[in-house]
């Protein structure tokens, strides 16, 4: 089976996000009032072959922990969808 994977990596709560803060400070000058709590992260998309969804998720979780994110300061959210017709 083949799965489409989206991994969203964000900084953990309490970790400074200077890029998000810079964006937030700039928004009023651009006419966007009332926007708060801007946080910047990254999205990583790929496909993975696995015999079932549980295996695909376990392999993706290991990939996140070992390579895609720093588990000390970042959280990950994983979304999996089976690719039809493969």
Backbone torsions as a table, in degrees:
resi	resn	phi	psi	omega
1	UNK	NA	150.3	177.8
2	UNK	-119.1	138.0	-179.1
3	UNK	-123.6	139.2	171.2
4	UNK	-87.8	131.8	-174.6
5	UNK	-123.1	136.0	170.6
6	UNK	-121.8	121.2	175.9
7	UNK	-111.8	120.9	175.7
8	UNK	-105.3	121.8	-177.9
9	UNK	-109.1	125.0	178.7
10	UNK	-132.9	155.0	175.5
11	UNK	-69.0	142.6	177.4
12	UNK	-65.3	154.8	175.8
13	UNK	-57.3	137.1	178.9
14	UNK	92.1	-10.7	177.0
15	UNK	-89.7	128.8	-178.9
16	UNK	-59.8	139.2	178.9
17	UNK	-125.0	81.5	-176.3
18	UNK	-61.3	-33.1	178.9
19	UNK	-67.5	-44.1	176.4
20	UNK	-62.5	-40.7	179.2
21	UNK	-63.9	-39.7	178.4
22	UNK	-63.5	-43.9	178.1
23	UNK	-62.3	-46.2	-178.4
24	UNK	-60.4	-42.0	178.7
25	UNK	-65.9	-30.0	-177.4
26	UNK	-79.7	-24.0	-172.4
27	UNK	-60.2	-44.3	179.4
28	UNK	-58.6	-36.8	178.8
29	UNK	-65.6	-21.8	179.1
30	UNK	-96.3	5.0	177.7
31	UNK	90.9	11.3	179.8
32	UNK	-106.1	88.2	-179.8
33	UNK	-85.8	153.4	172.6
34	UNK	77.8	14.9	177.1
35	UNK	-95.8	124.6	-177.0
36	UNK	-134.0	161.5	173.4
37	UNK	70.6	33.6	-178.8
38	UNK	-69.3	127.1	177.2
39	UNK	-129.2	140.1	-180.0
40	UNK	-109.3	138.3	178.4
41	UNK	-140.2	-159.9	177.4
42	UNK	-140.9	151.7	177.3
43	UNK	-118.7	132.4	-179.5
44	UNK	-123.7	124.4	-179.3
45	UNK	-117.7	138.8	176.8
46	UNK	-162.2	172.2	172.3
47	UNK	-113.6	152.1	-178.9
48	UNK	-140.1	137.8	175.5
49	UNK	-94.1	131.6	179.1
50	UNK	-157.3	155.3	-179.1
51	UNK	-68.1	-24.2	180.0
52	UNK	-158.7	171.6	-176.5
53	UNK	-65.3	-38.1	-179.2
54	UNK	-62.0	-41.2	178.5
55	UNK	-68.2	-41.7	178.1
56	UNK	-60.1	-43.6	-179.8
57	UNK	-66.3	-42.9	-179.7
58	UNK	-62.8	-43.5	178.8
59	UNK	-65.9	-39.6	178.6
60	UNK	-66.3	-41.6	178.2
61	UNK	-61.3	-40.8	177.9
62	UNK	-65.6	-41.7	177.4
63	UNK	-59.7	-42.6	177.9
64	UNK	-61.6	-48.1	-176.0
65	UNK	-65.8	-37.7	-174.9
66	UNK	-91.1	-21.7	-171.2
67	UNK	-140.5	-44.1	-170.4
68	UNK	-81.3	-22.5	-176.8
69	UNK	-141.5	156.9	172.9
70	UNK	-95.3	103.8	-173.7
71	UNK	-64.5	-11.5	177.8
72	UNK	-74.9	-37.3	-175.1
73	UNK	-121.9	-5.6	-176.2
74	UNK	-126.0	147.6	173.1
75	UNK	-108.6	155.4	176.6
76	UNK	-126.6	146.1	172.2
77	UNK	-124.6	126.3	-175.4
78	UNK	-112.3	131.6	173.7
79	UNK	-119.9	127.1	179.8
80	UNK	-119.0	139.1	172.9
81	UNK	-137.1	131.8	176.1
82	UNK	-68.5	135.1	177.6
83	UNK	-85.4	118.9	-176.9
84	UNK	-72.8	148.0	173.2
85	UNK	76.6	15.6	179.7
86	UNK	-108.3	NA	NA
